[in-house]
């Protein structure tokens, strides 16, 4: 205690700075209501005023010049005025708290009576400055207590007591993280006043009031952060619920669209000619690729239908993604066979062979990546050929884009006569990219209807 008394001036100066900083931070805070923000700012400024008044009184009360007498009078006025003004702003703070967090439509009577006590106290302080009701400062700068000085303790303490009772009576209506600090905010200055009344020269009331004002802001800021966090959680829950509702709506609209498409398809089937649905297009130099899985028939016999479908779907999905990335046109899949084309334009020098070989090299890498997690590792054969072909959509039902011609047949033979995990390229295709890759061959291949043909393997 003696240590606090010896260093109380330094402590008071430090608390002044903290109170002013807290008032500034409150001013910049966006998530507080205007009334509560104003109440906290005036609480901090009132605490600063109490400390300033007590520091000024101790500094000038022993001097006997005119300036010192004037400053002592002002300091003593602040010593009585600011505590009442602080408690009045606490009253405004509590009103806003109970109206918002407590959701009280009608304010408790204690607030109104406490407000009357505090306004009466402020009026008596002002009167005392001119009449000596609470105190006088004589010409020798002596502080003389007035006859009504006990009222300066009675009115503020009565107001604090009413606020304390109101908080207890409505304790369940406000967050406990805020209610407990408020009770301490009220109880500690009352206890400090009793200590200061018995220990002259120890301004513990002002120190405790400033400390409680700072702590009140800290706890209010903490509660504000919790409210923001709760609001964010509620927003996330609302977004999740909205997403679920949106997904349900999309599902419903998808079903409706599927029904509508089926109706349109049936209508088109009744309108389009029976033999041709789209005009066929000739391509002078396209490149065709075929792949299939080595030993697929035996492999699938040891697997369930579900396992077979999952395996093919996973592998085909990898191929589809690569085709989309590298600009290769997927034509179709037939069982375990994958068919793709490049250079489907009228330019004979379209570079489709180089693109297709690089695509095929990527497919081999995809298979190697697939085998890292596959229950049964697999291998594929790849065949490539280039030349003329026809592309388009034919038929009356289940339209599908397809390609035909001798070029397609030879590409299929290149695949079936190839080797596992190698790219088998026809001579026609190899000539178009002979300087782009390293080649192994030629290797003679028996092609049905064609006889012996030369094939090459990409190194």
Beta strands, then each sheet from edge to edge (+ up, - down):
strand 1: 135-137
strand 2: 143-145
strand 3: 281-293
strand 4: 329-334
strand 5: 337-342
strand 6: 380-393
strand 7: 401-404
strand 8: 423-426
strand 9: 439-447
strand 10: 451-458
sheet 1: 1+ 2-
sheet 2: 4+ 5- 3+ 6- 7+
sheet 3: 4+ 5- 3+ 6- 8- 10+ 9-
end
